[in-house]
Amino acid sequence: MTESPLHRTRIKICGLTREADVDAAVEAGADAIGFVLYEKSPRHVTAARAGELARRLPAFVTPVVLLVNAGPELLSAALDHVPNALLQFHGDETVAECERAARPYLRAARMGPGFDLLDFARAHATAQAVLADALVEGYGGGGHVFDWSLIPADLPGRLILSGGLHAGNVGEGVVRLRPWAVDVSSGVEIAKGVKDADKMRAFCQAVRQADRQCADAVVRQPDAGGH
């Protein structure tokens, strides 16, 4: 999990449903945009709608398709409509189910008491990253922050910090945990599935400020010889 002091934390904004919000998220500085293909979510969009929105993204901004225990038909539709998508499995999928599409994927972990994130990350070694989210009823963090001390310092692979993040607390998360990326949804909304351009901009600015804070702290450290 340890990153370089000069690491640039990636930013994923999830649960977008409107063209204007996609454009504003890109303008704010998001590296990835998430589309929820889970029918029980208030941020749900169809595979076809995700494809429409994803086509607005410029080069180097990654579309992410969030799936929860999806069957083969939905998975196939997601890949057809968003062919360049990074898959995010957010349900009870096994490693084999995550790997069946033979595509890069993220694996969400629901962080509750007694949950062993270290074993989970090792089991999902083929994932591009593990996304740590709060444990709530249903799937998704529900805008709640989990106990960050549950994340082990020796976590293998890349960590995406999620769960109740917003402009007021994401900086602390970046400085404390140095995740590879952060993920936000409700923390930049004015209603479920409706993002706020100012909140998205403030969130991205808070991440960049935290990155600068970490880099400045390293520059101020004396070298091993005390010079």
PAVEXNU-323285 format. One line per field, with one value per residue: z, y negated, x of N, C-alpha, C, O in turn; residue number from 1; residue in one letter. Coordinates in steps of 0.05 Angstrom, whole numbers, plus 5000, padded with zeros to 4 digits. Layout:
# PAVEXNU-323285
n.zz: [Z/...]
n.yy: [Y/...]
n.xx: [X/...]
ca.zz: [Z/...]
ca.yy: [Y/...]
ca.xx: [X/...]
c.zz: [Z/...]
c.yy: [Y/...]
c.xx: [X/...]
o.zz: [Z/...]
o.yy: [Y/...]
o.xx: [X/...]
num: [NUM/...]
residu: [A/...]
This chain:
# PAVEXNU-323285
n.zz: [5000/5009/4981/4936/4962/4927/4901/4860/4878/4851/4828/4833/4814/4829/4809/4770/4731/4695/4637/4644/4694/4685/4651/4685/4725/4698/4685/4736/4750/4754/4750/4737/4722/4750/4735/4756/4751/4778/4796/4843/4864/4877/4841/4795/4727/4660/4619/4568/4575/4607/4569/4534/4567/4578/4530/4528/4554/4555/4527/4570/4616/4654/4644/4692/4707/4752/4784/4815/4836/4784/4729/4672/4626/4637/4648/4598/4568/4591/4576/4521/4513/4539/4520/4535/4590/4658/4703/4762/4817/4864/4897/4921/4892/4871/4864/4816/4788/4783/4749/4702/4657/4636/4639/4662/4731/4790/4859/4908/4979/5038/5095/5156/5228/5246/5195/5148/5113/5092/5079/5042/5001/4985/4965/4921/4883/4829/4819/4798/4837/4906/4933/4989/5028/5068/5112/5105/5107/5051/4989/4978/5007/5030/5045/5092/5137/5149/5200/5194/5215/5207/5161/5141/5147/5114/5068/5009/4940/4907/4940/4942/4972/5001/5020/5052/5040/5031/5013/5061/5091/5060/5051/5099/5098/5053/5070/5116/5099/5048/4998/4934/4904/4911/4923/4910/4921/4945/4974/4940/4923/4911/4911/4909/4860/4833/4819/4846/4818/4844/4892/4872/4850/4895/4924/4891/4892/4946/4949/4916/4946/4992/4970/4957/5008/5030/4997/5008/5062/5059/5031/5070/5107/5140/5110/5116/5134/5164/5141]
n.yy: [5024/4976/4915/4875/4813/4772/4786/4782/4778/4814/4797/4818/4807/4827/4857/4825/4795/4757/4717/4664/4669/4707/4677/4635/4663/4682/4633/4615/4647/4703/4770/4816/4840/4864/4910/4936/4998/5025/5045/5034/4990/4919/4890/4916/4933/4955/5003/4984/4929/4917/4924/4881/4837/4848/4840/4786/4776/4752/4772/4810/4805/4850/4894/4927/4985/5004/5063/5108/5170/5187/5219/5261/5238/5183/5168/5177/5139/5092/5092/5089/5039/5004/5009/4998/4999/5001/5052/5056/5094/5101/5133/5198/5228/5282/5295/5322/5306/5252/5253/5274/5244/5231/5181/5119/5104/5076/5091/5088/5080/5093/5059/5082/5095/5144/5159/5184/5150/5158/5213/5214/5180/5208/5254/5233/5221/5211/5166/5097/5060/5056/5034/5001/4998/4974/5017/5028/5037/5073/5058/5019/4958/4922/4870/4869/4865/4911/4945/4925/4948/5001/5014/5048/5033/5060/5074/5110/5092/5042/4991/4965/4914/4906/4890/4848/4803/4733/4664/4643/4683/4716/4701/4712/4768/4780/4762/4793/4847/4852/4872/4905/4886/4846/4850/4822/4808/4796/4754/4711/4693/4662/4686/4754/4785/4737/4693/4641/4586/4550/4577/4622/4598/4576/4622/4648/4609/4611/4662/4655/4615/4644/4681/4646/4629/4676/4684/4637/4646/4687/4662/4627/4659/4677/4705/4772/4764/4719/4669]
n.xx: [5017/5042/5061/5100/5128/5118/5074/5016/4952/4899/4833/4768/4702/4639/4576/4549/4498/4481/4493/4515/4538/4578/4612/4626/4653/4698/4721/4733/4775/4774/4799/4775/4709/4651/4598/4537/4511/4471/4409/4381/4403/4398/4426/4427/4440/4425/4461/4464/4455/4499/4538/4527/4539/4592/4617/4626/4672/4739/4803/4845/4813/4781/4727/4687/4652/4605/4586/4540/4537/4525/4493/4513/4489/4481/4534/4556/4528/4546/4600/4593/4569/4603/4659/4712/4714/4734/4722/4683/4673/4624/4596/4582/4618/4659/4730/4738/4691/4700/4742/4723/4709/4756/4781/4810/4799/4768/4762/4714/4714/4680/4683/4681/4677/4725/4735/4781/4823/4873/4877/4836/4854/4899/4874/4849/4888/4894/4865/4862/4862/4842/4782/4765/4709/4653/4617/4551/4479/4457/4490/4548/4574/4540/4549/4577/4633/4685/4724/4787/4832/4828/4854/4909/4980/5014/4988/4980/4988/4946/4908/4843/4811/4748/4680/4641/4670/4688/4700/4717/4742/4774/4826/4852/4848/4880/4931/4940/4935/4956/4932/4926/4885/4825/4754/4691/4622/4566/4586/4594/4546/4481/4434/4412/4448/4453/4501/4543/4575/4610/4622/4648/4693/4716/4728/4766/4806/4820/4844/4889/4915/4928/4964/5005/5019/5040/5084/5113/5126/5163/5205/5222/5246/5306/5366/5395/5447/5445/5453]
ca.zz: [5000/5011/4956/4935/4973/4906/4888/4854/4884/4831/4838/4820/4822/4822/4810/4753/4715/4677/4620/4656/4716/4674/4641/4708/4739/4683/4688/4763/4751/4760/4733/4730/4726/4755/4728/4772/4736/4799/4794/4869/4872/4867/4821/4773/4698/4644/4605/4545/4585/4615/4544/4525/4584/4576/4505/4533/4568/4539/4531/4597/4638/4652/4653/4710/4709/4778/4782/4840/4831/4758/4713/4647/4607/4644/4644/4569/4559/4601/4559/4494/4512/4549/4515/4548/4618/4680/4718/4792/4829/4890/4911/4934/4871/4876/4847/4789/4775/4776/4727/4679/4634/4627/4637/4687/4749/4818/4878/4932/5004/5057/5119/5182/5249/5242/5166/5144/5087/5082/5066/5019/4980/4975/4949/4896/4874/4801/4817/4794/4864/4925/4942/5016/5032/5093/5114/5112/5096/5022/4977/4976/5033/5042/5055/5119/5139/5166/5217/5176/5228/5198/5138/5149/5134/5095/5049/4983/4918/4909/4956/4936/4997/4995/5043/5067/5035/5020/5013/5088/5104/5041/5055/5121/5089/5036/5086/5135/5087/5022/4980/4906/4894/4928/4909/4923/4908/4959/4985/4921/4912/4922/4913/4900/4831/4822/4830/4848/4806/4864/4910/4858/4847/4922/4930/4875/4902/4972/4944/4906/4968/5009/4957/4960/5036/5034/4983/5023/5086/5051/5024/5095/5124/5136/5100/5136/5145/5180/5128]
ca.yy: [5000/4953/4902/4854/4788/4754/4799/4766/4794/4814/4789/4829/4797/4850/4854/4804/4801/4735/4706/4641/4678/4719/4656/4620/4680/4681/4606/4613/4662/4731/4788/4838/4835/4889/4913/4957/5016/5041/5034/5026/4965/4895/4878/4936/4927/4979/5006/4966/4902/4915/4921/4854/4819/4853/4829/4758/4774/4749/4791/4812/4806/4878/4902/4950/4996/5017/5085/5122/5197/5186/5244/5259/5220/5155/5164/5175/5113/5071/5092/5081/5011/4988/5028/4991/4995/5016/5064/5055/5114/5090/5151/5222/5243/5297/5288/5332/5289/5226/5257/5288/5226/5228/5152/5106/5100/5068/5107/5073/5094/5081/5059/5084/5107/5171/5165/5186/5138/5169/5238/5207/5169/5230/5272/5218/5210/5203/5140/5073/5047/5062/5010/5005/4982/4979/5039/5019/5055/5071/5055/4991/4948/4907/4844/4872/4869/4934/4941/4927/4964/5029/5019/5055/5018/5077/5084/5114/5080/5015/4985/4942/4906/4898/4891/4824/4781/4708/4645/4637/4705/4732/4694/4728/4796/4782/4758/4815/4873/4851/4891/4902/4870/4842/4853/4807/4808/4779/4730/4689/4692/4646/4706/4780/4786/4710/4683/4612/4579/4537/4598/4639/4582/4574/4649/4652/4590/4621/4684/4643/4601/4665/4691/4626/4630/4699/4679/4616/4658/4702/4643/4614/4678/4677/4730/4790/4754/4695/4645]
ca.xx: [5000/5059/5065/5121/5119/5110/5051/4992/4928/4878/4807/4745/4676/4622/4547/4539/4474/4474/4515/4527/4555/4602/4629/4636/4672/4722/4732/4743/4800/4771/4814/4756/4681/4637/4570/4526/4493/4457/4382/4370/4416/4385/4443/4428/4436/4427/4486/4463/4458/4527/4553/4522/4554/4621/4627/4633/4697/4763/4825/4858/4794/4772/4700/4686/4625/4601/4567/4535/4527/4513/4493/4528/4476/4487/4562/4561/4517/4564/4624/4586/4563/4626/4681/4738/4709/4746/4700/4684/4655/4617/4578/4593/4630/4683/4752/4732/4671/4713/4761/4711/4708/4784/4784/4819/4777/4771/4745/4706/4714/4662/4700/4667/4693/4734/4740/4810/4829/4898/4870/4818/4872/4915/4857/4842/4914/4892/4851/4879/4863/4820/4768/4755/4684/4640/4598/4524/4459/4458/4517/4556/4581/4518/4558/4589/4662/4692/4748/4811/4853/4825/4870/4937/5001/5028/4968/4993/4974/4936/4885/4825/4796/4721/4663/4636/4690/4679/4722/4726/4757/4790/4854/4863/4851/4904/4956/4943/4936/4970/4920/4931/4863/4802/4729/4670/4596/4547/4600/4595/4519/4460/4412/4423/4452/4456/4526/4546/4601/4627/4631/4668/4717/4729/4739/4791/4826/4829/4862/4914/4928/4939/4987/5027/5027/5057/5109/5128/5136/5187/5226/5231/5260/5335/5376/5405/5472/5440/5462]
c.zz: [5000/4984/4958/4948/4952/4890/4883/4858/4862/4844/4821/4831/4811/4823/4793/4735/4694/4661/4633/4679/4707/4665/4664/4724/4725/4686/4716/4767/4758/4740/4723/4738/4728/4748/4741/4756/4756/4803/4821/4878/4861/4845/4796/4746/4683/4630/4581/4553/4594/4590/4533/4541/4581/4551/4507/4544/4549/4543/4559/4620/4634/4661/4670/4712/4735/4776/4809/4834/4804/4744/4687/4627/4612/4640/4614/4558/4567/4583/4530/4492/4521/4545/4528/4578/4635/4697/4748/4803/4858/4906/4925/4914/4881/4859/4819/4774/4767/4752/4701/4654/4622/4621/4663/4705/4776/4835/4903/4956/5024/5085/5144/5203/5243/5213/5162/5116/5075/5067/5040/4996/4968/4957/4921/4885/4845/4798/4813/4820/4880/4935/4969/5022/5058/5091/5123/5101/5065/5012/4972/5004/5046/5053/5083/5117/5157/5182/5200/5189/5220/5174/5147/5134/5112/5074/5021/4961/4923/4924/4945/4961/4989/5021/5058/5062/5024/5022/5040/5101/5086/5044/5077/5113/5071/5051/5104/5121/5061/5003/4951/4894/4915/4911/4924/4907/4922/4969/4966/4908/4926/4925/4902/4870/4817/4835/4830/4838/4827/4884/4897/4856/4874/4930/4916/4885/4929/4969/4935/4928/4987/4997/4960/4989/5042/5021/4998/5049/5081/5045/5049/5112/5119/5125/5122/5149/5162/5167/5121]
c.yy: [4975/4941/4883/4829/4768/4765/4780/4784/4791/4809/4802/4817/4817/4842/4831/4813/4781/4726/4683/4649/4691/4697/4641/4637/4680/4654/4602/4627/4691/4748/4811/4830/4861/4889/4938/4973/5035/5029/5024/5000/4941/4881/4897/4923/4954/4980/4987/4937/4897/4910/4892/4834/4823/4842/4799/4755/4770/4771/4788/4807/4833/4881/4927/4959/5012/5038/5098/5149/5199/5213/5239/5240/5191/5149/5160/5148/5090/5069/5083/5051/4993/5006/5023/4988/5012/5027/5061/5073/5106/5108/5174/5240/5258/5287/5297/5315/5262/5229/5267/5271/5222/5198/5141/5100/5089/5086/5092/5091/5079/5082/5058/5095/5136/5178/5164/5175/5150/5195/5233/5197/5191/5249/5259/5205/5201/5177/5117/5058/5058/5036/5015/4986/4990/5003/5027/5040/5051/5069/5026/4980/4931/4880/4845/4877/4893/4927/4946/4944/4993/5035/5024/5039/5034/5089/5087/5100/5052/5012/4962/4937/4895/4898/4864/4802/4756/4689/4640/4658/4720/4726/4710/4757/4799/4780/4782/4841/4875/4872/4885/4884/4866/4842/4838/4809/4788/4753/4707/4685/4671/4663/4731/4781/4759/4697/4652/4604/4567/4558/4616/4624/4580/4600/4653/4634/4600/4644/4673/4629/4622/4677/4671/4626/4653/4695/4658/4628/4674/4684/4631/4633/4677/4704/4746/4780/4729/4669/4627]
c.xx: [5017/5065/5089/5111/5109/5086/5028/4968/4908/4851/4785/4719/4656/4592/4536/4517/4467/4498/4529/4545/4580/4622/4641/4657/4699/4736/4744/4770/4798/4787/4796/4728/4666/4607/4559/4505/4479/4430/4371/4383/4400/4401/4445/4424/4438/4454/4486/4467/4487/4545/4551/4539/4584/4633/4634/4661/4720/4783/4837/4839/4779/4743/4701/4657/4623/4579/4564/4522/4513/4514/4508/4516/4483/4517/4569/4551/4535/4589/4617/4582/4586/4651/4708/4735/4727/4722/4704/4664/4650/4598/4592/4608/4655/4706/4747/4712/4682/4731/4749/4710/4736/4790/4796/4795/4786/4753/4739/4705/4697/4674/4683/4685/4700/4740/4770/4816/4854/4893/4854/4835/4889/4899/4851/4867/4913/4877/4871/4882/4839/4809/4755/4732/4672/4620/4571/4505/4458/4487/4523/4559/4559/4526/4570/4619/4667/4717/4773/4833/4851/4842/4899/4958/5015/5009/4982/4976/4964/4910/4870/4809/4769/4705/4661/4656/4677/4703/4733/4743/4776/4820/4867/4867/4876/4930/4961/4949/4952/4958/4929/4910/4842/4777/4707/4645/4578/4560/4602/4567/4502/4434/4424/4424/4455/4480/4525/4574/4620/4638/4652/4694/4731/4741/4766/4814/4837/4849/4889/4929/4941/4964/5011/5037/5046/5084/5126/5140/5162/5210/5238/5247/5290/5344/5389/5431/5469/5449/5439]
o.zz: [4992/4965/4981/4945/4958/4868/4901/4843/4855/4867/4796/4856/4787/4837/4801/4726/4677/4671/4633/4683/4718/4670/4664/4734/4737/4690/4719/4785/4766/4716/4703/4757/4711/4754/4739/4749/4749/4812/4821/4899/4839/4833/4779/4742/4693/4630/4575/4540/4589/4591/4524/4529/4581/4550/4489/4544/4528/4562/4569/4643/4614/4682/4662/4717/4739/4767/4825/4826/4802/4746/4680/4612/4594/4630/4607/4541/4552/4576/4517/4473/4512/4565/4531/4590/4628/4704/4757/4799/4874/4926/4939/4918/4897/4840/4800/4750/4747/4736/4681/4632/4600/4601/4684/4696/4784/4826/4917/4955/5026/5097/5152/5196/5236/5207/5171/5096/5051/5045/5020/4973/4944/4936/4901/4877/4836/4775/4823/4825/4869/4944/4971/5020/5070/5069/5146/5086/5056/5026/4963/5023/5070/5070/5095/5099/5178/5178/5193/5175/5226/5166/5159/5110/5093/5064/5012/4964/4942/4923/4938/4971/4972/5043/5074/5079/5010/5032/5043/5120/5095/5041/5075/5121/5073/5047/5106/5130/5053/4992/4944/4876/4935/4887/4949/4882/4913/4973/4974/4885/4948/4939/4889/4856/4793/4858/4816/4849/4826/4892/4910/4859/4875/4943/4929/4887/4935/4984/4945/4929/4997/5010/4965/4994/5056/5033/5001/5056/5098/5053/5050/5130/5096/5131/5145/5172/5174/5181/5109]
o.yy: [4954/4955/4875/4823/4751/4756/4764/4804/4769/4815/4799/4817/4822/4823/4818/4835/4785/4726/4682/4636/4688/4699/4634/4625/4679/4653/4589/4621/4703/4741/4823/4816/4878/4869/4960/4962/5059/5007/5006/4989/4941/4862/4894/4906/4973/4960/4975/4922/4876/4894/4881/4816/4804/4835/4788/4733/4783/4787/4766/4806/4838/4873/4946/4943/5032/5032/5099/5150/5211/5228/5217/5227/5176/5128/5143/5136/5072/5047/5071/5038/4970/5016/5041/4975/5034/5011/5064/5069/5105/5099/5170/5264/5247/5271/5282/5311/5251/5210/5269/5281/5211/5191/5153/5091/5093/5095/5084/5115/5055/5104/5038/5104/5152/5199/5145/5191/5152/5199/5246/5206/5191/5259/5273/5182/5185/5166/5118/5046/5068/5018/5032/4962/5010/5007/5018/5058/5028/5078/5011/4991/4926/4869/4825/4890/4896/4906/4969/4953/5009/5058/5007/5033/5022/5111/5067/5099/5038/5030/4941/4955/4877/4904/4858/4783/4758/4696/4633/4653/4735/4743/4719/4769/4819/4796/4791/4857/4896/4888/4863/4868/4880/4836/4841/4811/4766/4733/4685/4676/4663/4655/4731/4780/4758/4690/4639/4614/4573/4556/4623/4636/4583/4600/4661/4642/4597/4647/4682/4631/4617/4682/4680/4622/4650/4702/4661/4620/4674/4689/4626/4624/4675/4724/4736/4787/4720/4649/4605]
o.xx: [5008/5072/5097/5087/5093/5080/5022/4964/4900/4846/4785/4715/4655/4584/4517/4516/4450/4521/4554/4566/4602/4646/4665/4676/4720/4760/4765/4785/4818/4789/4802/4723/4669/4593/4571/4484/4476/4427/4354/4375/4390/4391/4463/4407/4450/4469/4507/4481/4498/4564/4570/4552/4599/4657/4646/4672/4722/4780/4840/4849/4767/4736/4715/4639/4637/4557/4583/4498/4492/4534/4516/4530/4489/4524/4584/4564/4540/4598/4634/4591/4589/4662/4724/4752/4735/4705/4727/4640/4668/4587/4612/4610/4671/4701/4752/4714/4674/4734/4762/4710/4738/4802/4791/4774/4809/4732/4758/4698/4699/4675/4673/4707/4682/4750/4784/4815/4856/4903/4857/4831/4893/4909/4848/4867/4929/4875/4893/4903/4820/4823/4737/4735/4679/4609/4568/4513/4458/4505/4506/4548/4560/4512/4574/4629/4654/4729/4779/4851/4869/4845/4911/4954/5026/5014/4993/4951/4974/4893/4881/4795/4767/4716/4678/4658/4656/4725/4757/4757/4793/4837/4890/4887/4890/4948/4983/4966/4961/4973/4937/4915/4842/4777/4705/4645/4574/4546/4611/4565/4507/4416/4445/4404/4458/4480/4509/4594/4644/4662/4671/4715/4756/4762/4785/4837/4861/4868/4910/4954/4963/4984/5033/5061/5066/5105/5150/5162/5180/5233/5262/5261/5298/5331/5393/5437/5489/5451/5443]
num: [1/2/3/4/5/6/7/8/9/10/11/12/13/14/15/16/17/18/19/20/21/22/23/24/25/26/27/28/29/30/31/32/33/34/35/36/37/38/39/40/41/42/43/44/45/46/47/48/49/50/51/52/53/54/55/56/57/58/59/60/61/62/63/64/65/66/67/68/69/70/71/72/73/74/75/76/77/78/79/80/81/82/83/84/85/86/87/88/89/90/91/92/93/94/95/96/97/98/99/100/101/102/103/104/105/106/107/108/109/110/111/112/113/114/115/116/117/118/119/120/121/122/123/124/125/126/127/128/129/130/131/132/133/134/135/136/137/138/139/140/141/142/143/144/145/146/147/148/149/150/151/152/153/154/155/156/157/158/159/160/161/162/163/164/165/166/167/168/169/170/171/172/173/174/175/176/177/178/179/180/181/182/183/184/185/186/187/188/189/190/191/192/193/194/195/196/197/198/199/200/201/202/203/204/205/206/207/208/209/210/211/212/213/214/215/216/217/218/219/220/221/222/223/224/225/226/227]
residu: [M/T/E/S/P/L/H/R/T/R/I/K/I/C/G/L/T/R/E/A/D/V/D/A/A/V/E/A/G/A/D/A/I/G/F/V/L/Y/E/K/S/P/R/H/V/T/A/A/R/A/G/E/L/A/R/R/L/P/A/F/V/T/P/V/V/L/L/V/N/A/G/P/E/L/L/S/A/A/L/D/H/V/P/N/A/L/L/Q/F/H/G/D/E/T/V/A/E/C/E/R/A/A/R/P/Y/L/R/A/A/R/M/G/P/G/F/D/L/L/D/F/A/R/A/H/A/T/A/Q/A/V/L/A/D/A/L/V/E/G/Y/G/G/G/G/H/V/F/D/W/S/L/I/P/A/D/L/P/G/R/L/I/L/S/G/G/L/H/A/G/N/V/G/E/G/V/V/R/L/R/P/W/A/V/D/V/S/S/G/V/E/I/A/K/G/V/K/D/A/D/K/M/R/A/F/C/Q/A/V/R/Q/A/D/R/Q/C/A/D/A/V/V/R/Q/P/D/A/G/G/H]
